[in-house]
């Protein structure tokens, strides 16, 4: 039975290498080295760098016809939905204020009429960052005019600095360093670049960071972390028609004259060693 088994294995190896077009007529001869599949931790973590961008914008519009008394935020400020960021007065009060020739006269009118009318305060609908201010204090606006634009989200558009051999998967996390600390981001989308193994990645900050739009940031993104997995060196694999193979040890079951049952696979494999003929 053992002779039949070894004969079967020998024939299998010959057939395998014939399919890979190895021939005794070539200038190379083939030998083997027995190696063992390792069980170890595998981690793929690469450095990234990119620029922050604001997106997912919405407009803050005037709820009335009136004058903007004050705006309490500047371009690229971070604002909260609990803040009163715009103070407005009705058109009648605005017309009264227009009679003032100087800012001091305007302040006197407001002081004199204080309590006689109500101001309109505007709060943002969502937390965000101010990306555009279209009007300033003292200007008259009509109802539904856009006063400013706010972005609800900040993202990092980044590129990996090292070549990747696997495609990114949305949902994985990255950590980048800003001027005041570390920030966690989540990969939401990616695009392949012309250079193989490099990607343009779009990563959302988990919270709106204290970071300027257009700021350059760098950090690391963790693609894979497996604590116990079977691995072999890439050079030991055989590639054929886009697939990868390994000549691996088997545990035979029932053996006949022409066939062998495979009960299981072992942890040893054969690495092809090529030697030039003298």
C-alpha positions, 0 to 999 in steps of 0.5 A: 500500500505504501508503494502505491501511495508514494507512486501516486504522489510522485505522479501528481508532482510530475503532472503538476510541473508539466502543466507549468511548462517546466521541461528538462530541455530548459537551461534550469533544473528543479529541486525542492526545499521542504518548509513549514507554514508559520502561524503568526500575527500579520499586521498591515499598517501604512502611512498616509498623508493628505489635506482636510476638506469640508463637505456636506454643506447646508445654507443658513437663510434669513427667516425675515426681511431685515438687517443683520445686526451682528454675526458672531462667527468668522470664516472657518470657525467651528459652530454649535447648533446651540449658538446664536450666531446671527442677530437680526432686526426687522425691516422697520428697525433696519430702516430706523437704523439707516437714518444713523450717519455713524456707528455711534449714532446707530448704537444710540438708536439701539440703546434708546429703543432697547426693549421696544422691539425683539431681535431675531436670533439664528442658530445653526441647524447642525454643528459644523464649520463655516465655509462661506459668509455671503453677508456682513453686519449692517446689510439688509437681507430679504427673507430666504436669502442665504447669509452663510454656508456651513459644512456638517463634516470634515474629511481627509483626502489622503494617499498611502505612502507605501504600496498596498497589496490588498484593496482598501475596505470602507469602514477601517480606521485611521489615526492622524496627528493634528496640532493639538492631538490625535484624531480618529477617522473612518475610511468611507470611499477610495479611488484607484490611482494610476500607479498600482497599489496606490489609492486616493482615500476619503476618510471622515473624522468621527467628530468635527476636529479643531483643524483648519480646512486645507490643513495637511495631515499625516498618520497611519491606517490599519488595514489588517491585524490578525493575531493568529493566522497561517502565512508563507513568504510570497516568493514561495507561492506559484502563480499560474493564470492569475491564481496562486498555488502551493505544493502542500503536504497532504494526509492520504486516506483511501489509496487505490491504484490510480487515485488517492483520497485527501483526508486533510492538509498538513503544515509542510510544503515544498518550495521550488528551487531553481538551479542553472545547469553547469 
